[in-house]
Amino acid sequence: MPRHPPALSPPVATARPPAMAVDNLRIAQVFEEIADLLELEGANPFRIRAYRNAARTVRNQQLSFAERIASGIALPKLPGIGHDLSEKIDEIVRTGDCALLQRLQREVPGGLSELLHLPGIGPKRVRQLYQELGVESLATLQKALTDGRVRQLSGFGPRLIERLQHAMGAKASTERRYLLPQAAAQAEPLLDYLRGLAKVETAVIAGSYRRRRDTVGDLDILLRADPQDSRVMASALRYPSIERVMAAGPTRASLRLYGGMQVDLRVVAAASFGAALQYFTGSKAHGIALRRRARAQGCKLNEYGLYRNGKQLAGRQEADIYQALGLPWIPPELREDSGEIAAAEHGKLPRLIELDDLRGDLHCHTRASDGHNSLREMAMAAQQRGWQYLAITEHSRRLSIAHGLDADRLLRQLDEIDRLNDELQSLTLLKGIEVDILADGTLDMPDTLLARLDIVVGAVHSHFNLPVQQQTQRIRRAMDSRYFTILAHPTGRLLQEREGYPLDIEAIIEHAQQRGCFLELNAQPQRLDLNDHYCRQAKAQGVLVSIASDAHRTTDFDLLGYGIDQARRGWLEAGDALNSRTLAQLQQLLHQSR
């Protein structure tokens, strides 16, 4: 049996990265921080908005600014990014920082930046806390909360104070976590670099990232290579986006990237690589359950392999570990000790849904409301993906901030859809609306208009603080509307920003089953709503789930991959998804729901 790796050596600092280490996410982060600090200083609102818009534009670009600058190619003309901001992008790429940000950081008390990361408290409230109570750090905020002074401030009601207290407790007890796209922006370039090293046979990210949890803390990366070759780790630690190496040895290293993520690297021999991948992928509970099963069979399971009497029975391939324990391979998304081992033992593991199983998307927006592409552009992008259908679901008039459609504008769009459908060859545009569910449960469009639509996606965008019974009754009443089709982002959560509104989701799932309507799994990475647990409940009740991108631009269709990740964690199969149906099958289901 292999020996444990040697102890880690003391921390090693690294130099600032070269230009190519700065990605679009880092540029956007700099612009967002500048906007926050300018707002703390009470700067011109137009200047603040310019930096926020620039951050959004940079984050949504597919091209790499760093690669273009390194190649001497001029940056393209982008909306809201003029000469001054282009120069700052160049500065950030070349230096990893920005002189304006450095100046603002010197001018603003350092602790105020930490306060900006608390949910529900933006720059205006941070400034209010600072000016009126002298709060300039997490510690002084905690003191002001404890002694009750925050309650005296205008706009700081009981619910906000409760959220702040909860966030302070959570911040003290948990690690920083990243949404999946944020994690991917740091993880995938590192993985590409490691796979390109001459001495590395392959590299795989394990842990919660491989299980596709909705947020990720740190990264566990395994390198299949010779553990005796010290050059492997030395080469890995030359990755230019490493901010700091906290500890390093021949087979293990702990480091932090410039994007903020902590990474644990392990060099693993080929004979044990499958065992290590299994060991570092599953949740703690899944690992304990498997080790208990191994002991019951007279074996010992660890990160080096499955052993009996000191002899390795399996370890080279991950599937070999499960097979040796009398189980089929269990997909990473299911490894949470939530029944997957018993299901595997009895041959009842689900055949999890794949992205290619989807035949279309049932929730998207165009420029008619708050989207960024025209109806034709969205349709062409959907057709290029080989889809059979795309539902156009603009916001209704109640959501004025999103330029929601009134009756006249909706009717004009329906005519435009008819004209475009006459031209399209392999795609059918479905007529829809994302209609607001009002506080009393009525829908923000009359039945005479809803009757003309193929799909009515109902959504809660206001009155989040209703008591649980009232909120549940509100949504149930909306679902009882004859024309109601799908409940959008059912719990209303925004990851790392707000919890879902008080809701008896079990009652909503049961009502959807009785009513014959459907629930949405919104694939926007900050939503991923329904969560995996509720997806599984919907499946158990026979309620079909629409895996929807909620696209606001053509590139947002790519977000469906995150929705599929969540659906797989919820044990969904192709047959559990509404939009895995053919167009004819879908139309029949939509007709039956009325």
MIRO-691774 format. One line per 2 residues: their letters; for each residue x, z, y of C-alpha. Coordinates in nm, 2 decimals, padded with zeros to 4 digits. Each point is the difference from the previous one (the first is absolute). Example, Ala and Ser with C-alpha at 12.3 -4.5 7.8 and 13.67 -1.06 7.14 Angstrom:
REM MIRO-691774
AS	01.23:00.78:-00.45 | 00.14:-00.07:00.34
***
This chain:
REM MIRO-691774
MP	00.00:00.00:00.00 | 00.14:-00.09:00.34
RH	00.13:00.29:00.21 | -00.16:00.09:00.33
PP	00.15:-00.18:00.30 | 00.26:00.19:00.21
AL	-00.10:00.20:00.30 | -00.05:-00.18:00.32
SP	00.28:00.01:00.25 | -00.05:00.12:00.36
PV	-00.19:-00.21:00.27 | 00.16:-00.31:00.13
AT	-00.10:-00.15:00.33 | -00.01:-00.37:00.06
AR	00.04:-00.22:00.31 | -00.28:-00.17:00.19
PP	-00.12:-00.32:-00.19 | 00.08:-00.35:00.11
AM	-00.26:-00.23:00.15 | -00.14:-00.13:-00.33
AV	-00.10:00.36:-00.10 | -00.27:00.01:00.27
DN	-00.33:-00.13:-00.12 | -00.33:-00.08:00.18
LR	-00.13:00.35:-00.09 | 00.29:00.16:00.19
IA	-00.06:-00.21:00.30 | -00.37:00.08:00.01
QV	00.08:00.37:-00.04 | 00.23:-00.01:00.30
FE	-00.27:-00.17:00.21 | -00.26:00.26:-00.12
EI	00.22:00.29:00.09 | 00.08:-00.15:00.34
AD	-00.38:-00.03:00.06 | -00.06:00.36:-00.10
LL	00.27:00.13:00.22 | -00.11:-00.21:00.29
EL	-00.35:00.14:-00.04 | 00.14:00.35:-00.01
EG	00.16:-00.07:00.33 | -00.32:-00.14:00.15
AN	00.14:-00.35:00.05 | -00.20:-00.31:00.09
PF	-00.27:-00.06:-00.26 | 00.07:-00.37:00.00
RI	00.37:00.06:-00.08 | -00.10:00.24:-00.29
RA	-00.25:-00.26:-00.13 | 00.27:-00.27:00.01
YR	00.22:00.20:-00.24 | -00.28:00.08:-00.23
NA	-00.11:-00.36:-00.02 | 00.36:-00.11:-00.06
AR	00.03:00.25:-00.29 | -00.31:-00.13:-00.16
TV	00.12:-00.36:00.04 | 00.34:00.06:-00.14
RN	-00.14:00.20:-00.30 | -00.24:-00.28:-00.09
QQ	00.26:-00.28:00.00 | 00.12:-00.15:-00.33
LS	00.33:-00.13:00.15 | 00.30:00.23:00.02
FA	00.12:00.05:00.36 | 00.33:00.13:-00.12
ER	00.07:-00.31:-00.22 | -00.09:-00.23:00.29
IA	00.22:00.18:00.25 | 00.29:00.02:-00.25
SG	-00.03:-00.38:-00.06 | -00.01:-00.07:00.37
IA	-00.36:-00.13:-00.01 | -00.21:00.07:00.31
LP	-00.29:00.23:-00.05 | -00.34:-00.18:00.00
KL	-00.24:00.04:00.28 | -00.24:00.28:-00.10
PG	-00.30:00.13:00.19 | 00.08:00.30:00.22
IG	00.38:-00.03:-00.05 | 00.17:-00.14:00.30
HD	00.37:-00.02:00.11 | 00.04:00.38:00.05
LS	-00.14:00.09:-00.34 | 00.19:-00.28:-00.17
EK	00.32:00.14:00.14 | -00.09:00.35:-00.13
ID	-00.07:-00.15:-00.35 | 00.35:-00.15:00.01
EI	00.15:00.33:00.11 | -00.18:00.19:-00.28
VR	00.11:-00.25:-00.26 | 00.37:00.00:00.12
TG	00.04:00.38:00.06 | -00.28:00.16:-00.21
DC	-00.12:00.18:00.32 | -00.13:-00.06:00.35
AL	00.14:00.13:00.33 | -00.34:00.05:00.14
LQ	-00.11:00.21:-00.30 | 00.32:00.21:00.03
RL	-00.07:00.06:00.37 | -00.36:00.10:-00.06
QR	00.12:00.24:-00.28 | 00.23:00.17:00.24
EV	-00.27:00.04:00.26 | -00.27:00.13:-00.24
PG	00.04:00.34:-00.17 | 00.10:-00.08:-00.36
GL	-00.27:00.21:-00.17 | -00.28:-00.21:00.16
SE	00.09:-00.30:-00.21 | -00.07:00.21:-00.32
LL	-00.34:00.09:00.14 | -00.09:-00.36:00.03
HL	00.01:-00.04:-00.38 | -00.28:00.26:-00.05
PG	-00.34:-00.16:-00.10 | -00.26:00.00:00.27
IG	00.23:00.07:00.29 | 00.14:-00.29:00.21
PK	00.22:-00.01:00.31 | -00.27:00.10:00.24
RV	-00.08:00.32:-00.19 | 00.37:00.08:-00.05
RQ	00.05:-00.04:00.37 | -00.29:00.23:00.07
LY	00.14:00.26:-00.24 | 00.34:-00.02:00.17
QE	-00.13:00.01:00.36 | -00.27:00.27:-00.04
LG	00.15:00.22:-00.27 | 00.37:-00.08:-00.01
VE	-00.02:-00.12:-00.36 | 00.31:-00.20:-00.07
SL	00.06:00.03:-00.37 | -00.17:00.07:-00.33
AT	00.10:00.36:00.02 | -00.16:00.05:00.35
LQ	-00.31:-00.19:-00.11 | -00.03:00.23:-00.30
KA	00.03:00.30:00.23 | -00.26:-00.14:00.24
LT	-00.24:-00.06:-00.29 | 00.05:00.35:-00.14
DG	-00.06:00.18:00.33 | -00.30:-00.21:00.08
RV	00.12:-00.17:00.32 | -00.06:-00.35:-00.13
RQ	-00.38:00.08:-00.02 | 00.00:00.03:00.38
LS	00.10:-00.36:00.06 | -00.26:-00.26:00.09
GF	-00.05:-00.24:-00.29 | 00.14:00.23:-00.27
GP	-00.31:00.08:-00.19 | -00.03:00.20:-00.33
RL	00.04:-00.31:-00.22 | 00.31:-00.12:00.17
IE	00.16:00.34:-00.01 | -00.09:00.02:-00.37
RL	00.17:-00.33:-00.07 | 00.31:00.11:00.19
QH	00.02:00.32:-00.19 | -00.04:-00.19:-00.33
AM	00.27:-00.26:00.11 | 00.24:00.28:00.10
GA	-00.04:00.16:-00.34 | 00.04:-00.33:-00.18
KA	00.31:-00.09:00.21 | 00.16:00.33:-00.10
ST	-00.07:-00.04:-00.37 | 00.03:-00.38:-00.08
ER	00.24:-00.29:00.03 | -00.05:-00.29:00.23
RY	-00.19:-00.27:-00.17 | -00.03:-00.38:00.06
LL	-00.27:-00.25:-00.04 | 00.07:-00.26:-00.27
PQ	00.10:-00.28:00.24 | 00.22:00.24:00.19
AA	00.17:00.11:-00.32 | 00.03:-00.36:-00.11
AQ	00.17:-00.10:00.32 | 00.28:00.24:-00.08
AE	00.00:-00.02:-00.38 | -00.01:-00.37:-00.07
PL	00.30:-00.11:00.20 | 00.20:00.28:-00.16
LD	-00.11:-00.10:-00.34 | 00.10:-00.37:00.07
YL	00.34:00.12:00.11 | 00.05:00.22:-00.31
RG	-00.11:-00.28:-00.24 | 00.26:-00.22:00.16
LA	00.29:00.22:-00.08 | 00.23:-00.15:-00.26
KV	00.02:00.31:-00.23 | -00.37:00.07:00.01
ET	-00.21:-00.15:-00.28 | -00.33:00.09:00.16
AV	-00.15:00.25:00.25 | -00.35:00.14:-00.01
IA	-00.19:00.24:00.23 | -00.17:00.27:-00.19
GS	-00.21:00.30:00.12 | -00.31:-00.01:00.21
YR	00.09:-00.34:00.14 | -00.02:-00.16:-00.35
RR	-00.32:00.19:-00.07 | -00.13:-00.15:00.33
RD	-00.13:00.32:00.15 | -00.16:-00.05:00.34
TV	00.29:00.17:00.17 | 00.37:00.04:-00.11
GD	00.24:00.29:00.08 | 00.34:-00.10:-00.13
LD	00.14:-00.27:-00.22 | 00.15:00.04:-00.35
IL	00.21:-00.31:-00.08 | 00.16:-00.06:-00.34
LR	00.30:-00.23:-00.05 | 00.07:-00.14:-00.34
AD	00.38:-00.01:-00.01 | 00.30:00.17:-00.16
PQ	00.00:00.37:00.11 | 00.38:00.01:-00.06
DS	00.06:-00.26:00.27 | 00.03:00.18:00.33
RV	-00.01:-00.34:00.19 | -00.37:-00.02:-00.07
MA	-00.10:00.29:00.22 | 00.27:-00.08:00.25
SA	-00.15:-00.35:00.05 | -00.35:00.14:00.02
LR	00.10:00.23:00.28 | 00.12:-00.29:00.21
YP	-00.36:-00.10:00.07 | 00.00:-00.04:00.38
SI	-00.33:00.17:00.07 | 00.11:00.34:-00.13
ER	-00.01:00.25:00.28 | 00.15:00.29:-00.19
VM	00.13:00.08:-00.35 | -00.10:00.36:-00.07
AA	00.18:00.02:-00.34 | 00.17:-00.24:-00.23
GP	00.16:-00.01:-00.35 | 00.09:-00.27:-00.25
TR	-00.35:-00.03:-00.14 | -00.23:00.17:00.26
AS	-00.03:-00.02:00.38 | -00.25:00.13:00.25
LR	-00.03:-00.18:00.33 | -00.22:-00.07:00.30
LY	-00.08:-00.35:00.14 | -00.02:-00.08:00.37
GG	-00.38:-00.04:-00.05 | -00.02:00.36:-00.10
MQ	-00.05:-00.01:-00.37 | 00.21:00.21:-00.24
VD	00.13:-00.18:-00.30 | 00.13:00.14:-00.33
LR	00.22:-00.25:-00.18 | 00.09:00.03:-00.37
VV	00.23:-00.21:-00.21 | -00.13:-00.01:-00.36
AA	00.15:-00.15:-00.31 | -00.20:-00.28:-00.17
AS	-00.06:00.22:-00.31 | -00.19:00.26:00.21
FG	-00.15:-00.22:00.28 | -00.35:-00.02:-00.15
AA	-00.01:00.37:-00.05 | 00.12:00.06:00.36
LQ	-00.26:-00.24:00.13 | -00.28:00.18:-00.19
YF	00.13:00.34:00.10 | 00.03:-00.08:00.38
TG	-00.32:-00.20:00.03 | -00.28:00.22:-00.13
SK	-00.15:00.30:00.19 | 00.13:00.34:-00.09
AH	-00.31:00.07:-00.20 | 00.03:-00.33:-00.20
GI	00.36:00.08:-00.09 | -00.09:00.35:-00.12
AL	-00.28:-00.14:-00.21 | 00.23:-00.25:-00.16
RR	00.28:00.25:-00.07 | -00.26:00.23:-00.16
RA	-00.11:-00.28:-00.22 | 00.37:-00.07:-00.09
RA	00.05:00.37:-00.10 | -00.31:-00.01:-00.22
QG	00.17:-00.28:-00.19 | 00.33:00.19:-00.04
CK	00.17:-00.20:00.28 | 00.16:00.06:00.34
LN	-00.08:-00.23:00.29 | 00.21:-00.01:00.32
EY	00.14:-00.26:00.25 | 00.26:-00.12:-00.26
GL	-00.24:-00.07:-00.29 | -00.21:00.12:-00.28
YR	00.20:00.20:-00.25 | -00.05:00.16:-00.34
NG	00.27:00.22:-00.14 | 00.24:-00.13:00.26
KQ	-00.06:-00.37:-00.09 | -00.15:-00.23:00.26
LA	-00.32:-00.16:-00.12 | -00.08:-00.20:00.32
GR	00.13:-00.04:00.35 | 00.11:-00.36:00.07
QE	-00.35:-00.12:00.08 | -00.28:00.19:00.17
AD	-00.26:-00.13:-00.25 | 00.22:00.13:-00.29
IY	-00.05:00.36:00.13 | -00.38:-00.03:-00.02
QA	00.00:-00.19:-00.33 | 00.22:00.27:-00.16
LG	-00.25:00.26:00.11 | -00.29:-00.20:-00.16
LP	-00.13:-00.15:00.33 | -00.02:-00.34:00.16
WI	00.18:-00.05:00.33 | -00.19:00.16:00.28
PP	-00.01:-00.18:00.34 | 00.18:00.19:00.27
EL	-00.31:00.03:00.22 | -00.17:00.21:-00.26
RE	00.27:00.25:-00.06 | -00.16:00.30:00.17
DS	-00.11:00.20:-00.31 | -00.36:-00.08:00.07
GE	-00.10:-00.11:-00.35 | 00.23:-00.29:-00.04
IA	00.19:00.15:-00.30 | -00.33:00.07:-00.20
AA	-00.12:-00.35:00.10 | 00.32:-00.15:-00.13
EH	-00.01:00.20:-00.32 | -00.36:-00.13:-00.07
GK	00.07:-00.36:00.10 | -00.22:00.04:00.31
LP	00.24:-00.08:00.29 | -00.16:-00.24:00.25
RL	00.12:-00.35:00.04 | 00.08:00.05:00.37
IE	-00.11:-00.25:00.26 | 00.26:-00.25:00.14
LD	00.01:-00.17:00.34 | -00.07:-00.34:-00.16
DL	-00.33:00.13:-00.14 | -00.15:-00.01:00.35
RG	-00.21:-00.31:00.09 | -00.04:00.08:00.37
DL	-00.02:00.26:00.27 | -00.32:00.15:00.14
HC	00.11:00.16:00.32 | 00.19:-00.17:00.28
HT	-00.01:-00.06:00.38 | 00.08:-00.29:00.23
RA	00.05:-00.04:00.37 | -00.37:00.02:00.05
SD	00.04:00.38:-00.02 | 00.33:00.18:-00.02
GH	00.19:-00.25:-00.23 | 00.30:-00.21:00.10
NS	-00.07:-00.33:-00.17 | -00.29:-00.25:00.03
LR	-00.27:-00.04:-00.26 | 00.16:-00.33:-00.11
EM	00.35:00.16:-00.03 | -00.13:00.28:-00.22
AM	-00.19:-00.24:-00.22 | 00.30:-00.23:-00.04
AA	00.22:00.30:-00.09 | -00.25:00.11:-00.26
QQ	-00.03:-00.35:-00.15 | 00.38:-00.02:-00.03
RG	-00.01:00.31:-00.22 | -00.23:-00.17:-00.24
WQ	-00.30:00.22:00.07 | -00.36:-00.10:-00.06
YL	-00.15:00.19:00.29 | 00.07:00.20:00.31
AI	-00.26:00.21:00.18 | 00.02:00.00:00.38
TE	-00.10:00.35:00.11 | 00.04:00.06:00.38
HS	-00.08:00.33:00.15 | -00.35:00.05:00.14
RR	-00.08:00.06:00.36 | 00.02:00.39:-00.02
LS	00.38:-00.02:-00.04 | 00.05:-00.13:00.36
IA	00.37:00.09:-00.01 | 00.04:-00.27:-00.28
HG	-00.20:-00.25:00.20 | -00.29:00.03:-00.25
LD	-00.25:-00.28:-00.04 | -00.35:00.01:00.15
AD	-00.28:-00.21:-00.15 | 00.08:-00.32:00.20
RL	00.37:00.00:-00.08 | -00.07:00.07:-00.37
LR	-00.25:-00.29:-00.02 | 00.26:-00.23:00.16
QL	00.26:00.11:-00.26 | -00.25:-00.07:-00.28
DE	-00.03:-00.36:00.13 | 00.37:-00.03:00.01
ID	00.03:00.12:-00.36 | -00.25:-00.26:-00.11
RL	00.20:-00.28:00.17 | 00.33:00.12:-00.15
ND	-00.15:00.04:-00.35 | -00.09:-00.37:00.02
EL	00.37:-00.08:00.04 | 00.15:00.25:-00.25
QS	00.08:-00.14:-00.34 | 00.06:00.30:-00.23
LT	-00.10:00.30:00.21 | -00.34:00.13:00.10
LL	-00.03:00.21:00.31 | -00.26:00.28:-00.04
KG	-00.19:00.12:00.30 | 00.03:00.36:00.07
IE	00.03:00.29:00.24 | 00.18:00.34:00.01
VD	-00.30:00.18:00.15 | 00.03:00.35:00.14
IL	-00.19:00.27:-00.17 | -00.15:00.19:00.29
AD	-00.03:00.38:00.01 | -00.35:00.00:-00.14
GT	00.09:-00.23:-00.28 | -00.16:-00.32:00.14
LD	00.21:-00.32:00.03 | 00.12:-00.15:00.32
MP	-00.18:-00.33:-00.06 | -00.37:-00.08:-00.05
DT	-00.12:-00.11:-00.35 | -00.09:-00.34:00.13
LL	00.37:-00.07:00.05 | 00.13:00.18:-00.30
AR	-00.24:-00.20:-00.22 | 00.19:-00.32:00.10
LD	00.33:00.14:-00.13 | 00.16:-00.02:-00.35
IV	00.18:00.34:00.04 | -00.06:00.31:00.21
VG	00.29:00.23:00.01 | -00.10:00.34:00.14
AV	00.25:00.22:00.17 | 00.03:00.34:00.17
HS	00.20:-00.03:00.32 | -00.14:00.30:00.20
HF	-00.14:00.35:-00.04 | 00.26:00.10:-00.25
NL	-00.07:00.37:00.05 | -00.35:00.02:-00.13
PV	-00.06:00.28:-00.26 | 00.06:-00.12:-00.36
QQ	-00.38:-00.01:-00.09 | -00.09:-00.19:00.32
QT	00.29:-00.25:-00.04 | -00.09:-00.06:-00.37
QR	-00.37:-00.05:00.09 | 00.10:-00.24:00.28
IR	00.19:-00.22:-00.24 | -00.26:00.02:-00.27
RA	-00.27:-00.11:00.24 | 00.22:-00.30:00.11
MD	00.05:-00.10:-00.36 | -00.38:00.00:-00.05
SR	-00.03:-00.29:00.24 | -00.11:-00.30:-00.19
YF	00.28:-00.21:00.13 | 00.29:00.25:-00.04
TI	00.27:-00.14:-00.24 | 00.33:00.19:00.02
LA	00.10:00.34:00.15 | 00.33:-00.06:00.18
HP	00.29:00.25:-00.01 | -00.24:00.26:-00.13
TG	00.16:00.33:00.09 | 00.15:-00.11:00.34
RL	00.34:00.14:-00.06 | 00.31:-00.12:00.18
LQ	00.31:00.11:-00.18 | 00.24:00.21:00.21
ER	-00.26:00.00:00.29 | -00.33:00.15:-00.11
EG	-00.17:00.12:-00.31 | -00.33:-00.16:-00.11
YP	-00.32:00.12:00.16 | -00.19:00.27:-00.19
LD	-00.19:-00.18:-00.28 | -00.14:00.05:-00.34
IE	00.17:-00.31:-00.14 | -00.13:00.07:-00.35
AI	-00.36:-00.02:00.13 | 00.09:-00.32:00.18
IE	00.14:-00.16:-00.32 | -00.31:00.11:-00.19
HA	-00.22:-00.14:00.27 | 00.18:-00.33:-00.01
QQ	-00.06:-00.03:-00.37 | -00.37:00.08:00.04
RG	-00.03:-00.24:00.30 | 00.20:-00.28:-00.16
CF	00.24:-00.04:00.29 | 00.38:00.01:00.00
LE	00.29:00.20:00.14 | 00.32:-00.12:00.17
LN	00.36:00.07:-00.08 | 00.14:-00.08:00.34
AQ	00.36:-00.13:-00.05 | 00.13:00.08:00.35
PQ	00.30:00.22:-00.08 | -00.11:00.28:00.24
RL	-00.34:00.01:-00.17 | 00.02:-00.08:-00.38
DL	-00.36:00.13:00.00 | -00.14:00.05:-00.26
ND	00.28:00.21:-00.14 | 00.10:-00.02:-00.36
HY	-00.21:00.30:-00.11 | -00.32:-00.14:00.15
CR	00.08:-00.35:-00.14 | 00.00:00.16:-00.35
QA	-00.33:00.17:00.07 | -00.16:-00.32:00.12
KA	00.12:-00.17:-00.32 | -00.15:00.28:-00.21
QG	-00.34:-00.05:00.18 | 00.01:-00.38:-00.04
VL	00.03:-00.06:00.38 | 00.20:-00.32:00.07
VS	00.28:00.03:00.26 | 00.08:-00.27:00.26
IA	00.38:00.00:00.05 | 00.01:-00.13:00.36
SD	00.28:-00.07:00.24 | -00.20:00.07:00.32
AH	00.23:-00.28:00.13 | 00.03:-00.05:00.37
RT	00.26:-00.28:-00.03 | 00.09:-00.25:-00.27
TD	00.30:00.20:-00.11 | -00.22:00.31:-00.07
FD	-00.12:-00.16:-00.32 | 00.33:00.11:-00.14
LL	-00.12:00.36:00.03 | -00.22:-00.06:-00.30
GY	00.30:00.09:-00.21 | -00.02:00.36:00.12
GI	-00.37:00.00:-00.08 | 00.08:-00.11:-00.35
DQ	00.26:00.28:-00.03 | -00.27:00.25:00.09
AR	-00.25:-00.16:-00.24 | 00.25:00.02:-00.28
RG	00.06:00.37:00.07 | -00.38:00.03:-00.02
WL	00.00:-00.15:-00.35 | -00.19:-00.30:00.12
EA	-00.01:-00.32:-00.22 | -00.09:-00.35:00.12
GD	-00.36:00.06:-00.10 | -00.03:00.30:00.23
AL	00.07:-00.21:00.31 | -00.28:-00.18:00.18
NS	00.23:-00.27:00.13 | 00.14:-00.08:-00.34
RT	-00.32:-00.20:-00.06 | -00.04:-00.37:00.04
LA	-00.20:-00.12:00.30 | -00.31:-00.06:-00.22
QL	00.03:00.35:-00.16 | 00.05:00.16:00.34
QQ	-00.30:-00.18:00.16 | -00.21:00.12:-00.29
LL	00.11:00.36:00.05 | -00.06:-00.02:00.37
HQ	-00.35:-00.13:-00.06 | -00.07:00.28:-00.24
SR	00.11:00.27:00.24 | -00.28:-00.09:00.24
***
